[in-house]
Amino acid sequence: MNITTLSKKVAIIALFGILLYTVSCNDKSLKPQFTIEGTIENAADSLYLYLEKRSLTENVIIDSVKLNSDGSFKIMHEAPEQSEFYQLQLDGQKINLVIDSTETIEIKTSKPTFATEYSISGSEESNKIKIISLAAYKVQNQIKDLNKRLMQRTITESQYLQSVKGAVDGYRTDINLIIQEDFGSFFAYYALFQRVGDYLIYDPASDLRMFQAVANAWITRRSEHPRTQNLKEFVLSALAERAQAEKDGKHIQNIGIQEAGSDYFNISLPNALGENIELSSLKGKIVILDFTLYQADYSPARNILLKDAYKLFKNKIEIYQVSFDVDKHVWQNIATNQPWVCVWDEDGPDSGLLDKFNIQNLPTSFILDSKGNIIKRLVDGDDLGLIISKIL
């Protein structure tokens, strides 16, 4: 064999190697994959099943498959670099999953009860997610039914609040045991962020230790995961709010002690009719002391929230709302339509009340007991109804 022939063979081999490498890099089937397969009974073979990946900010459809005539399906997709939440979606019903790597997950269900009556194998974390999802779904339905019964007046307000508390406490009792199996798991993270409407079932204020335990476990096990940083920031924010609330409470208590016998808490300001109304005149009831601006963008939604609480606890609570609006005419037009005590501070942003109550931002609200003592400063995320029901 001469040198020219040998050189040609080497070049051909090298070229073949380059082509093989290029094909392997572009062929997804050669990359690590996970598999989700199973059967969906009572589903038309023309129906599509979608796979979504859940990030911190959005759910993105990453794959889809058309069901076979017998309802069977198989989805193979590139494995994630880090474990993450996924969802199978069928006609708006969703099954939540955790994908770690290249596992094979098998799901058996039916179209009518796709997300509520399904079996899953191949992923222990996803099985825990199922238990948590169904428990949260049960609480949501219980509260929805209680809301309906309350509106129909087949139960009293007291019965409603007691039943809601029982449903939420029952969920937490059961789910606490699951979280404690592995604080660093995805199912522990998932459990903490289940909601009923706009409210977390686990309250960052009263359940902060649970959030801290999960956050510490994630920091140890998954320090580089985006959800770890999110969880860390969430806990730090909750801690900061608690510290601020405690600081504000001590600040008010200290001034109260230093000025014993003074009229510190006895705010006296005019209502829409020009009559001075004293805060102390409301002693004997639980009072929401609300500092606000009617001209602010948040005002309409906030007053709706207050109105809901005012109706729910009718004759048991009172609201004393102090407005710092510069435009008195605008304030009067709104104040006359409110069912509670609305007063106006003509000093506006220069009011001494802002310093006395250590108010940094508006709106700011406090809960006063029947003796006029401040017992809580409300923070973002507080469930006003639950807080008042506990006090009552």
Contacts in CASP RR format, 6 or more apart in sequence:
PFRMAT RR
TARGET T0000
AUTHOR 0000-0000-0000
METHOD contacts of the structure
MODEL  1
MNITTLSKKVAIIALFGILLYTVSCNDKSLKPQFTIEGTIENAADSLYLY
LEKRSLTENVIIDSVKLNSDGSFKIMHEAPEQSEFYQLQLDGQKINLVID
STETIEIKTSKPTFATEYSISGSEESNKIKIISLAAYKVQNQIKDLNKRL
MQRTITESQYLQSVKGAVDGYRTDINLIIQEDFGSFFAYYALFQRVGDYL
IYDPASDLRMFQAVANAWITRRSEHPRTQNLKEFVLSALAERAQAEKDGK
HIQNIGIQEAGSDYFNISLPNALGENIELSSLKGKIVILDFTLYQADYSP
ARNILLKDAYKLFKNKIEIYQVSFDVDKHVWQNIATNQPWVCVWDEDGPD
SGLLDKFNIQNLPTSFILDSKGNIIKRLVDGDDLGLIISKIL
24 30 0 8 1.000
28 78 0 8 1.000
29 76 0 8 1.000
31 78 0 8 1.000
31 79 0 8 1.000
32 78 0 8 1.000
32 79 0 8 1.000
32 101 0 8 1.000
32 102 0 8 1.000
33 76 0 8 1.000
33 77 0 8 1.000
33 78 0 8 1.000
33 79 0 8 1.000
33 102 0 8 1.000
34 76 0 8 1.000
34 77 0 8 1.000
34 79 0 8 1.000
34 99 0 8 1.000
34 101 0 8 1.000
34 102 0 8 1.000
34 103 0 8 1.000
34 104 0 8 1.000
34 105 0 8 1.000
35 74 0 8 1.000
35 75 0 8 1.000
35 76 0 8 1.000
35 103 0 8 1.000
35 104 0 8 1.000
35 105 0 8 1.000
36 51 0 8 1.000
36 74 0 8 1.000
36 75 0 8 1.000
36 77 0 8 1.000
36 88 0 8 1.000
36 97 0 8 1.000
36 104 0 8 1.000
36 105 0 8 1.000
36 106 0 8 1.000
36 107 0 8 1.000
37 72 0 8 1.000
37 73 0 8 1.000
37 74 0 8 1.000
37 75 0 8 1.000
37 104 0 8 1.000
37 105 0 8 1.000
37 106 0 8 1.000
37 107 0 8 1.000
38 72 0 8 1.000
38 73 0 8 1.000
38 74 0 8 1.000
38 106 0 8 1.000
38 107 0 8 1.000
38 108 0 8 1.000
39 70 0 8 1.000
39 71 0 8 1.000
39 72 0 8 1.000
39 73 0 8 1.000
39 108 0 8 1.000
39 109 0 8 1.000
40 47 0 8 1.000
40 49 0 8 1.000
40 67 0 8 1.000
40 71 0 8 1.000
40 72 0 8 1.000
40 73 0 8 1.000
40 90 0 8 1.000
40 109 0 8 1.000
40 110 0 8 1.000
40 111 0 8 1.000
40 114 0 8 1.000
41 71 0 8 1.000
41 109 0 8 1.000
41 110 0 8 1.000
41 111 0 8 1.000
42 110 0 8 1.000
42 111 0 8 1.000
42 112 0 8 1.000
43 67 0 8 1.000
43 71 0 8 1.000
43 90 0 8 1.000
43 110 0 8 1.000
43 111 0 8 1.000
44 67 0 8 1.000
45 66 0 8 1.000
45 67 0 8 1.000
45 68 0 8 1.000
45 69 0 8 1.000
45 70 0 8 1.000
45 71 0 8 1.000
46 66 0 8 1.000
46 67 0 8 1.000
47 66 0 8 1.000
47 67 0 8 1.000
47 90 0 8 1.000
47 91 0 8 1.000
47 111 0 8 1.000
48 64 0 8 1.000
48 65 0 8 1.000
48 66 0 8 1.000
48 67 0 8 1.000
49 64 0 8 1.000
49 65 0 8 1.000
49 66 0 8 1.000
49 67 0 8 1.000
49 73 0 8 1.000
49 75 0 8 1.000
49 88 0 8 1.000
49 89 0 8 1.000
49 90 0 8 1.000
50 61 0 8 1.000
50 63 0 8 1.000
50 64 0 8 1.000
50 88 0 8 1.000
50 89 0 8 1.000
50 90 0 8 1.000
51 61 0 8 1.000
51 62 0 8 1.000
51 63 0 8 1.000
51 64 0 8 1.000
51 65 0 8 1.000
51 75 0 8 1.000
51 77 0 8 1.000
51 86 0 8 1.000
51 87 0 8 1.000
51 88 0 8 1.000
51 89 0 8 1.000
52 59 0 8 1.000
52 60 0 8 1.000
52 61 0 8 1.000
52 62 0 8 1.000
52 86 0 8 1.000
52 87 0 8 1.000
52 88 0 8 1.000
52 89 0 8 1.000
52 94 0 8 1.000
53 59 0 8 1.000
53 60 0 8 1.000
53 62 0 8 1.000
53 80 0 8 1.000
53 84 0 8 1.000
53 85 0 8 1.000
53 86 0 8 1.000
54 84 0 8 1.000
54 85 0 8 1.000
54 86 0 8 1.000
54 87 0 8 1.000
54 96 0 8 1.000
55 84 0 8 1.000
55 226 0 8 1.000
56 226 0 8 1.000
56 227 0 8 1.000
56 230 0 8 1.000
59 87 0 8 1.000
61 89 0 8 1.000
62 77 0 8 1.000
63 75 0 8 1.000
63 77 0 8 1.000
65 73 0 8 1.000
65 74 0 8 1.000
65 75 0 8 1.000
67 73 0 8 1.000
79 99 0 8 1.000
79 101 0 8 1.000
79 102 0 8 1.000
80 99 0 8 1.000
80 101 0 8 1.000
82 222 0 8 1.000
82 224 0 8 1.000
82 225 0 8 1.000
83 98 0 8 1.000
83 99 0 8 1.000
83 100 0 8 1.000
83 101 0 8 1.000
83 186 0 8 1.000
83 222 0 8 1.000
83 225 0 8 1.000
84 98 0 8 1.000
84 99 0 8 1.000
85 96 0 8 1.000
85 97 0 8 1.000
85 98 0 8 1.000
85 186 0 8 1.000
85 190 0 8 1.000
86 96 0 8 1.000
86 97 0 8 1.000
86 98 0 8 1.000
86 99 0 8 1.000
87 94 0 8 1.000
87 95 0 8 1.000
87 96 0 8 1.000
87 97 0 8 1.000
88 94 0 8 1.000
88 95 0 8 1.000
88 97 0 8 1.000
88 107 0 8 1.000
90 111 0 8 1.000
90 114 0 8 1.000
91 111 0 8 1.000
91 114 0 8 1.000
93 114 0 8 1.000
93 115 0 8 1.000
94 115 0 8 1.000
95 107 0 8 1.000
95 109 0 8 1.000
95 114 0 8 1.000
95 115 0 8 1.000
95 118 0 8 1.000
95 120 0 8 1.000
95 130 0 8 1.000
96 126 0 8 1.000
96 129 0 8 1.000
96 130 0 8 1.000
96 133 0 8 1.000
96 190 0 8 1.000
97 105 0 8 1.000
97 120 0 8 1.000
97 123 0 8 1.000
97 126 0 8 1.000
97 129 0 8 1.000
98 123 0 8 1.000
98 125 0 8 1.000
98 126 0 8 1.000
98 129 0 8 1.000
98 186 0 8 1.000
98 187 0 8 1.000
99 105 0 8 1.000
99 123 0 8 1.000
100 123 0 8 1.000
100 125 0 8 1.000
103 122 0 8 1.000
103 123 0 8 1.000
104 122 0 8 1.000
105 120 0 8 1.000
105 121 0 8 1.000
105 122 0 8 1.000
105 123 0 8 1.000
105 126 0 8 1.000
106 120 0 8 1.000
106 121 0 8 1.000
106 122 0 8 1.000
107 118 0 8 1.000
107 119 0 8 1.000
107 120 0 8 1.000
108 118 0 8 1.000
108 119 0 8 1.000
109 115 0 8 1.000
109 117 0 8 1.000
109 118 0 8 1.000
109 119 0 8 1.000
110 117 0 8 1.000
115 133 0 8 1.000
116 134 0 8 1.000
116 137 0 8 1.000
118 130 0 8 1.000
120 126 0 8 1.000
120 127 0 8 1.000
120 130 0 8 1.000
125 185 0 8 1.000
125 186 0 8 1.000
125 187 0 8 1.000
128 178 0 8 1.000
128 181 0 8 1.000
128 185 0 8 1.000
128 187 0 8 1.000
129 186 0 8 1.000
129 187 0 8 1.000
129 190 0 8 1.000
131 178 0 8 1.000
132 175 0 8 1.000
132 178 0 8 1.000
132 187 0 8 1.000
132 190 0 8 1.000
132 191 0 8 1.000
132 194 0 8 1.000
133 194 0 8 1.000
135 171 0 8 1.000
135 174 0 8 1.000
135 175 0 8 1.000
136 171 0 8 1.000
136 194 0 8 1.000
136 195 0 8 1.000
136 196 0 8 1.000
136 201 0 8 1.000
138 171 0 8 1.000
139 167 0 8 1.000
139 168 0 8 1.000
139 171 0 8 1.000
139 196 0 8 1.000
139 201 0 8 1.000
140 196 0 8 1.000
140 197 0 8 1.000
142 163 0 8 1.000
142 167 0 8 1.000
143 164 0 8 1.000
143 167 0 8 1.000
143 196 0 8 1.000
146 155 0 8 1.000
146 160 0 8 1.000
146 163 0 8 1.000
146 164 0 8 1.000
146 167 0 8 1.000
147 160 0 8 1.000
149 155 0 8 1.000
149 160 0 8 1.000
150 157 0 8 1.000
150 160 0 8 1.000
155 163 0 8 1.000
157 312 0 8 1.000
157 313 0 8 1.000
161 385 0 8 1.000
161 386 0 8 1.000
161 389 0 8 1.000
164 386 0 8 1.000
165 386 0 8 1.000
165 389 0 8 1.000
168 196 0 8 1.000
168 201 0 8 1.000
171 201 0 8 1.000
172 201 0 8 1.000
172 202 0 8 1.000
172 207 0 8 1.000
175 191 0 8 1.000
176 210 0 8 1.000
178 187 0 8 1.000
178 188 0 8 1.000
178 191 0 8 1.000
179 187 0 8 1.000
179 188 0 8 1.000
179 191 0 8 1.000
179 192 0 8 1.000
179 210 0 8 1.000
179 213 0 8 1.000
179 214 0 8 1.000
182 188 0 8 1.000
182 217 0 8 1.000
183 213 0 8 1.000
183 214 0 8 1.000
183 216 0 8 1.000
183 217 0 8 1.000
184 214 0 8 1.000
184 217 0 8 1.000
184 218 0 8 1.000
184 220 0 8 1.000
184 221 0 8 1.000
184 222 0 8 1.000
188 214 0 8 1.000
188 217 0 8 1.000
189 214 0 8 1.000
189 218 0 8 1.000
189 227 0 8 1.000
189 231 0 8 1.000
191 202 0 8 1.000
192 200 0 8 1.000
192 202 0 8 1.000
192 207 0 8 1.000
192 210 0 8 1.000
192 211 0 8 1.000
192 214 0 8 1.000
193 200 0 8 1.000
193 202 0 8 1.000
194 200 0 8 1.000
194 201 0 8 1.000
194 202 0 8 1.000
195 201 0 8 1.000
199 381 0 8 1.000
199 383 0 8 1.000
200 381 0 8 1.000
202 210 0 8 1.000
202 211 0 8 1.000
203 383 0 8 1.000
204 211 0 8 1.000
204 234 0 8 1.000
204 238 0 8 1.000
204 241 0 8 1.000
204 381 0 8 1.000
205 238 0 8 1.000
205 241 0 8 1.000
205 242 0 8 1.000
205 379 0 8 1.000
205 382 0 8 1.000
208 235 0 8 1.000
208 238 0 8 1.000
208 239 0 8 1.000
208 242 0 8 1.000
211 231 0 8 1.000
211 234 0 8 1.000
211 235 0 8 1.000
211 238 0 8 1.000
212 235 0 8 1.000
214 231 0 8 1.000
215 228 0 8 1.000
215 231 0 8 1.000
215 232 0 8 1.000
215 234 0 8 1.000
215 235 0 8 1.000
218 225 0 8 1.000
218 227 0 8 1.000
218 228 0 8 1.000
218 231 0 8 1.000
218 232 0 8 1.000
219 228 0 8 1.000
219 232 0 8 1.000
222 228 0 8 1.000
241 379 0 8 1.000
241 380 0 8 1.000
244 379 0 8 1.000
245 376 0 8 1.000
245 377 0 8 1.000
245 379 0 8 1.000
247 358 0 8 1.000
248 357 0 8 1.000
248 358 0 8 1.000
248 377 0 8 1.000
249 374 0 8 1.000
249 377 0 8 1.000
251 358 0 8 1.000
252 357 0 8 1.000
252 358 0 8 1.000
252 374 0 8 1.000
253 374 0 8 1.000
255 264 0 8 1.000
255 356 0 8 1.000
256 262 0 8 1.000
256 264 0 8 1.000
256 265 0 8 1.000
264 356 0 8 1.000
265 279 0 8 1.000
265 280 0 8 1.000
265 372 0 8 1.000
265 374 0 8 1.000
266 278 0 8 1.000
266 279 0 8 1.000
266 280 0 8 1.000
267 278 0 8 1.000
267 279 0 8 1.000
267 320 0 8 1.000
267 322 0 8 1.000
267 343 0 8 1.000
267 353 0 8 1.000
268 276 0 8 1.000
268 277 0 8 1.000
268 278 0 8 1.000
268 279 0 8 1.000
269 276 0 8 1.000
269 277 0 8 1.000
269 322 0 8 1.000
269 343 0 8 1.000
269 344 0 8 1.000
269 345 0 8 1.000
270 276 0 8 1.000
270 277 0 8 1.000
270 343 0 8 1.000
270 344 0 8 1.000
271 277 0 8 1.000
271 335 0 8 1.000
271 341 0 8 1.000
271 342 0 8 1.000
271 343 0 8 1.000
271 344 0 8 1.000
272 331 0 8 1.000
272 332 0 8 1.000
272 335 0 8 1.000
272 336 0 8 1.000
272 342 0 8 1.000
272 344 0 8 1.000
277 320 0 8 1.000
277 341 0 8 1.000
277 343 0 8 1.000
279 287 0 8 1.000
279 289 0 8 1.000
279 320 0 8 1.000
280 372 0 8 1.000
282 318 0 8 1.000
282 320 0 8 1.000
282 341 0 8 1.000
283 370 0 8 1.000
283 371 0 8 1.000
283 372 0 8 1.000
284 370 0 8 1.000
284 371 0 8 1.000
284 372 0 8 1.000
285 316 0 8 1.000
285 317 0 8 1.000
285 318 0 8 1.000
285 370 0 8 1.000
286 313 0 8 1.000
286 316 0 8 1.000
286 317 0 8 1.000
286 318 0 8 1.000
286 367 0 8 1.000
286 368 0 8 1.000
286 369 0 8 1.000
286 370 0 8 1.000
286 388 0 8 1.000
286 391 0 8 1.000
286 392 0 8 1.000
287 317 0 8 1.000
287 318 0 8 1.000
287 319 0 8 1.000
287 320 0 8 1.000
287 367 0 8 1.000
287 368 0 8 1.000
287 372 0 8 1.000
288 306 0 8 1.000
288 309 0 8 1.000
288 317 0 8 1.000
288 318 0 8 1.000
288 319 0 8 1.000
288 320 0 8 1.000
288 365 0 8 1.000
288 366 0 8 1.000
288 367 0 8 1.000
288 368 0 8 1.000
288 384 0 8 1.000
289 320 0 8 1.000
289 322 0 8 1.000
289 365 0 8 1.000
289 366 0 8 1.000
289 367 0 8 1.000
289 368 0 8 1.000
289 374 0 8 1.000
290 306 0 8 1.000
290 319 0 8 1.000
290 320 0 8 1.000
290 321 0 8 1.000
290 322 0 8 1.000
290 363 0 8 1.000
290 364 0 8 1.000
290 365 0 8 1.000
291 322 0 8 1.000
291 324 0 8 1.000
291 353 0 8 1.000
291 354 0 8 1.000
291 357 0 8 1.000
291 359 0 8 1.000
291 362 0 8 1.000
291 363 0 8 1.000
291 364 0 8 1.000
291 365 0 8 1.000
292 299 0 8 1.000
292 302 0 8 1.000
292 321 0 8 1.000
292 322 0 8 1.000
292 323 0 8 1.000
292 324 0 8 1.000
292 362 0 8 1.000
292 363 0 8 1.000
293 299 0 8 1.000
293 323 0 8 1.000
293 324 0 8 1.000
293 325 0 8 1.000
293 362 0 8 1.000
293 363 0 8 1.000
294 323 0 8 1.000
294 325 0 8 1.000
294 330 0 8 1.000
294 331 0 8 1.000
294 334 0 8 1.000
294 335 0 8 1.000
295 325 0 8 1.000
295 326 0 8 1.000
295 327 0 8 1.000
295 330 0 8 1.000
295 331 0 8 1.000
296 362 0 8 1.000
296 363 0 8 1.000
298 363 0 8 1.000
299 334 0 8 1.000
299 363 0 8 1.000
302 363 0 8 1.000
303 338 0 8 1.000
305 384 0 8 1.000
306 319 0 8 1.000
306 321 0 8 1.000
306 340 0 8 1.000
306 384 0 8 1.000
307 338 0 8 1.000
307 339 0 8 1.000
309 317 0 8 1.000
309 384 0 8 1.000
309 385 0 8 1.000
309 388 0 8 1.000
310 317 0 8 1.000
310 319 0 8 1.000
310 339 0 8 1.000
310 340 0 8 1.000
312 385 0 8 1.000
313 385 0 8 1.000
313 388 0 8 1.000
313 392 0 8 1.000
316 392 0 8 1.000
317 388 0 8 1.000
318 340 0 8 1.000
318 341 0 8 1.000
319 340 0 8 1.000
319 341 0 8 1.000
320 340 0 8 1.000
320 341 0 8 1.000
320 343 0 8 1.000
321 338 0 8 1.000
321 340 0 8 1.000
321 341 0 8 1.000
321 342 0 8 1.000
321 343 0 8 1.000
322 343 0 8 1.000
322 344 0 8 1.000
322 345 0 8 1.000
322 353 0 8 1.000
323 331 0 8 1.000
323 335 0 8 1.000
323 342 0 8 1.000
323 343 0 8 1.000
323 344 0 8 1.000
323 345 0 8 1.000
324 345 0 8 1.000
324 347 0 8 1.000
324 348 0 8 1.000
324 349 0 8 1.000
324 351 0 8 1.000
324 354 0 8 1.000
324 362 0 8 1.000
325 331 0 8 1.000
325 344 0 8 1.000
325 348 0 8 1.000
326 348 0 8 1.000
326 349 0 8 1.000
328 344 0 8 1.000
328 346 0 8 1.000
331 344 0 8 1.000
332 344 0 8 1.000
334 342 0 8 1.000
335 342 0 8 1.000
335 344 0 8 1.000
345 351 0 8 1.000
345 353 0 8 1.000
353 359 0 8 1.000
357 364 0 8 1.000
357 366 0 8 1.000
364 377 0 8 1.000
364 378 0 8 1.000
365 377 0 8 1.000
365 378 0 8 1.000
366 374 0 8 1.000
366 376 0 8 1.000
366 377 0 8 1.000
366 378 0 8 1.000
367 374 0 8 1.000
367 375 0 8 1.000
367 376 0 8 1.000
367 377 0 8 1.000
367 378 0 8 1.000
367 387 0 8 1.000
367 388 0 8 1.000
367 391 0 8 1.000
368 374 0 8 1.000
368 375 0 8 1.000
369 375 0 8 1.000
369 391 0 8 1.000
375 391 0 8 1.000
376 387 0 8 1.000
378 384 0 8 1.000
378 387 0 8 1.000
END
